[in-house]
Amino acid sequence: MSDDGQESSPPTGRESPVGEPVIRGDPTLTGEHAERAVAFDPDDADSLALAAETVAAFAGNTAGADDNVLMLRGAAACAALVRGEGSYKAAAKRAGAEVTVSFIRKWSRVHDLPQSIRRHVAKGDIAPTAAKHIARVSGEARLHLAWAVLDHDLTVRQVRSVASTVNDGTAIEPALRQEGINLGEITMELPSDVYCELRRAASLEDREPGALVAEVLDGRFEDEQS
């Protein structure tokens, strides 16, 4: 719960400063890539110039198209350039003739995804091309779509389709159902003793195991937010 007594929602956008390599600089996620993490300061002229160079190389596909971490770096450079120049159009102009406004906008959105999603992009669990489409939707829909990618191995085409359907006015749950995905369905492994006790308790209470798991987790998350 929030301080004003209203139910709080999970963060659905970036909370750390623009350009800060929170994910790219975490060696537990990126390994040897961490030493290459670059912070882009939109208020520093030299850093902004580096961001423009990085965006130009990124747009020219010379920044490592097969490297998720370098793609996150390019996205960070796009976001910093937009902040420093004041608009997508000005950022694209600063980066060079080969860089379009659409390109800047798409990758800036990826940089603005919450850390919980960007962690999986860095690890390669979510392809950067899929992340671009996840970033097209807003609010909790982007979280639901990201977790569907992880739990159901959605293709980039499916992610693009769901994002378009949501942006056309359909709620995320029916949009996912159109792709054969049930929101909230997840497969997991439990220690045998925990699994046995869960099944026993569910049987005695005449409830589904998922209902008991949801009840326990809901209580834990409420405690963390209080």
C-alpha positions as CSV (number, residue, x, y, z in Angstrom):
1,M,0.0,0.0,0.0
2,S,1.1,3.5,-0.6
3,D,1.4,6.2,2.1
4,D,-1.9,7.7,1.2
5,G,-3.7,4.3,1.7
6,Q,-4.2,3.7,-2.1
7,E,-3.2,0.4,-3.6
8,S,0.1,0.9,-5.3
9,S,0.9,-0.6,-8.8
10,P,4.2,-2.1,-9.9
11,P,6.5,0.4,-11.6
12,T,6.0,0.3,-15.3
13,G,8.6,2.7,-16.4
14,R,12.3,3.5,-15.8
15,E,13.0,4.9,-12.3
16,S,16.7,5.4,-12.6
17,P,18.3,8.5,-14.3
18,V,18.3,8.6,-18.1
19,G,21.6,7.3,-19.4
20,E,22.7,5.6,-16.2
21,P,24.0,2.0,-16.9
22,V,22.1,0.3,-14.2
23,I,21.7,-2.9,-16.2
24,R,24.6,-2.6,-18.5
25,G,27.0,-2.0,-15.6
26,D,25.8,-5.0,-13.6
27,P,28.4,-7.8,-14.0
28,T,26.0,-10.4,-12.7
29,L,23.9,-9.8,-15.8
30,T,26.4,-8.8,-18.4
31,G,29.6,-10.5,-17.4
32,E,32.5,-9.1,-19.3
33,H,30.3,-6.6,-20.9
34,A,30.0,-4.6,-17.7
35,E,33.4,-2.9,-18.2
36,R,32.1,-1.4,-21.4
37,A,29.1,0.2,-19.7
38,V,28.9,3.9,-20.6
39,A,26.8,6.5,-18.8
40,F,25.4,9.2,-21.0
41,D,24.7,12.6,-19.3
42,P,22.2,14.6,-21.3
43,D,23.4,17.8,-19.5
44,D,27.1,17.3,-20.4
45,A,28.2,18.5,-23.9
46,D,31.0,15.9,-24.3
47,S,28.7,13.1,-23.1
48,L,26.0,14.2,-25.5
49,A,28.5,14.2,-28.4
50,L,29.4,10.6,-27.5
51,A,25.7,9.8,-27.4
52,A,25.2,11.2,-30.9
53,E,28.2,9.1,-32.2
54,T,26.8,6.0,-30.5
55,V,23.4,6.5,-32.0
56,A,24.9,7.0,-35.4
57,A,26.9,3.8,-35.2
58,F,23.9,2.0,-33.7
59,A,21.6,3.1,-36.5
60,G,24.3,2.1,-39.0
61,N,24.3,-1.4,-37.6
62,T,27.9,-1.1,-36.6
63,A,27.4,-1.3,-32.8
64,G,27.0,-5.0,-32.5
65,A,23.6,-6.2,-33.9
66,D,24.0,-9.6,-32.2
67,D,24.9,-8.1,-28.8
68,N,22.0,-7.4,-26.5
69,V,24.1,-5.3,-24.1
70,L,25.4,-3.0,-26.9
71,M,21.8,-2.7,-28.1
72,L,20.8,-1.4,-24.6
73,R,23.7,1.0,-24.9
74,G,22.4,2.3,-28.1
75,A,19.0,2.7,-26.6
76,A,20.5,4.6,-23.7
77,A,22.3,6.9,-26.1
78,C,19.0,7.5,-27.9
79,A,17.2,8.4,-24.7
80,A,20.0,10.7,-23.5
81,L,20.1,12.4,-26.9
82,V,16.4,13.1,-26.8
83,R,16.7,14.5,-23.3
84,G,19.6,16.7,-24.2
85,E,18.3,18.0,-27.5
86,G,14.7,18.4,-26.3
87,S,12.8,16.4,-29.0
88,Y,13.0,13.3,-31.1
89,K,13.4,15.4,-34.3
90,A,16.3,17.4,-32.9
91,A,17.9,14.2,-31.6
92,A,17.7,12.5,-35.0
93,K,19.2,15.6,-36.7
94,R,22.1,15.6,-34.2
95,A,22.8,12.0,-34.8
96,G,23.1,12.3,-38.6
97,A,21.2,11.9,-41.8
98,E,21.0,8.1,-41.5
99,V,19.1,8.3,-38.2
100,T,15.3,8.7,-38.4
101,V,12.9,10.1,-35.8
102,S,11.1,6.7,-35.8
103,F,14.4,5.0,-34.9
104,I,15.1,7.4,-32.0
105,R,11.6,7.1,-30.7
106,K,11.6,3.2,-30.7
107,W,14.9,2.8,-28.9
108,S,14.3,5.6,-26.4
109,R,11.1,3.7,-25.4
110,V,13.2,0.5,-24.9
111,H,15.5,2.5,-22.5
112,D,12.5,3.7,-20.6
113,L,11.3,0.1,-19.9
114,P,11.4,-0.8,-16.2
115,Q,14.5,-2.5,-14.9
116,S,12.7,-5.8,-14.3
117,I,12.2,-6.1,-18.1
118,R,15.6,-4.7,-19.2
119,R,17.3,-7.3,-17.0
120,H,15.9,-10.0,-19.3
121,V,16.9,-8.1,-22.4
122,A,20.5,-7.9,-21.2
123,K,20.5,-11.7,-20.4
124,G,19.1,-12.5,-23.8
125,D,15.8,-13.9,-22.5
126,I,13.9,-11.1,-24.4
127,A,15.2,-10.1,-27.8
128,P,15.8,-6.4,-28.3
129,T,13.4,-6.5,-31.4
130,A,10.7,-7.9,-29.1
131,A,11.5,-5.3,-26.4
132,K,10.8,-2.6,-29.0
133,H,7.2,-3.8,-29.3
134,I,6.8,-4.3,-25.6
135,A,7.8,-0.7,-25.2
136,R,5.0,0.4,-27.5
137,V,2.4,-0.4,-24.9
138,S,2.0,1.4,-21.5
139,G,1.2,0.7,-17.9
140,E,1.0,-2.9,-16.6
141,A,0.3,-4.2,-20.1
142,R,4.0,-3.9,-20.9
143,L,4.8,-6.1,-17.8
144,H,2.2,-8.7,-18.8
145,L,3.5,-8.8,-22.3
146,A,7.1,-9.2,-21.2
147,W,6.3,-12.0,-18.8
148,A,4.3,-13.7,-21.5
149,V,7.4,-13.7,-23.7
150,L,9.3,-15.4,-20.9
151,D,6.7,-17.9,-19.9
152,H,5.3,-18.8,-23.4
153,D,8.3,-18.1,-25.7
154,L,6.4,-15.6,-27.9
155,T,7.9,-14.8,-31.2
156,V,8.7,-11.3,-32.2
157,R,5.8,-11.4,-34.7
158,Q,3.4,-12.4,-31.8
159,V,4.7,-9.7,-29.6
160,R,4.2,-7.1,-32.4
161,S,0.7,-8.4,-33.0
162,V,-0.3,-8.2,-29.3
163,A,1.2,-4.7,-29.0
164,S,-0.8,-3.5,-32.0
165,T,-4.0,-5.1,-30.7
166,V,-3.6,-3.4,-27.3
167,N,-2.8,0.0,-28.9
168,D,-6.0,-0.4,-30.9
169,G,-8.0,-0.5,-27.7
170,T,-8.1,-4.1,-26.6
171,A,-7.1,-5.1,-23.1
172,I,-3.9,-7.1,-22.7
173,E,-5.7,-10.3,-21.5
174,P,-7.9,-10.8,-24.5
175,A,-5.1,-9.6,-26.8
176,L,-2.9,-12.4,-25.5
177,R,-5.7,-14.9,-25.8
178,Q,-5.9,-14.2,-29.5
179,E,-2.3,-15.6,-29.6
180,G,-3.4,-18.7,-27.6
181,I,-1.9,-17.4,-24.3
182,N,-3.6,-17.4,-21.0
183,L,-2.4,-14.5,-18.9
184,G,-1.0,-15.7,-15.5
185,E,-0.4,-19.2,-16.6
186,I,3.1,-20.3,-15.7
187,T,5.0,-23.6,-15.3
188,M,7.4,-24.0,-12.4
189,E,9.2,-26.6,-10.5
190,L,8.9,-27.0,-6.7
191,P,10.9,-29.1,-4.2
192,S,9.1,-32.4,-3.8
193,D,8.2,-31.8,-0.2
194,V,6.7,-28.4,-0.9
195,Y,4.9,-29.8,-3.9
196,C,3.4,-32.6,-1.8
197,E,2.3,-30.2,0.9
198,L,0.7,-27.9,-1.6
199,R,-1.2,-30.7,-3.2
200,R,-2.3,-32.0,0.2
201,A,-3.5,-28.5,1.4
202,A,-5.3,-27.9,-1.9
203,S,-7.1,-31.2,-1.6
204,L,-8.2,-30.7,2.0
205,E,-9.4,-27.2,1.2
206,D,-11.0,-28.3,-2.1
207,R,-9.1,-25.6,-3.9
208,E,-6.8,-25.4,-6.9
209,P,-3.1,-25.3,-6.1
210,G,-2.8,-22.1,-8.1
211,A,-5.3,-20.4,-5.8
212,L,-3.2,-21.3,-2.7
213,V,0.0,-20.1,-4.3
214,A,-1.6,-16.8,-5.3
215,E,-2.9,-16.3,-1.8
216,V,0.5,-16.8,-0.3
217,L,2.3,-14.6,-2.8
218,D,-0.3,-11.9,-2.6
219,G,0.3,-11.7,1.2
220,R,4.1,-11.5,0.7
221,F,3.9,-8.8,-1.9
222,E,1.5,-6.8,0.4
223,D,4.0,-7.1,3.2
224,E,6.8,-5.8,0.9
225,Q,4.8,-2.8,-0.1
226,S,3.7,-1.9,3.4
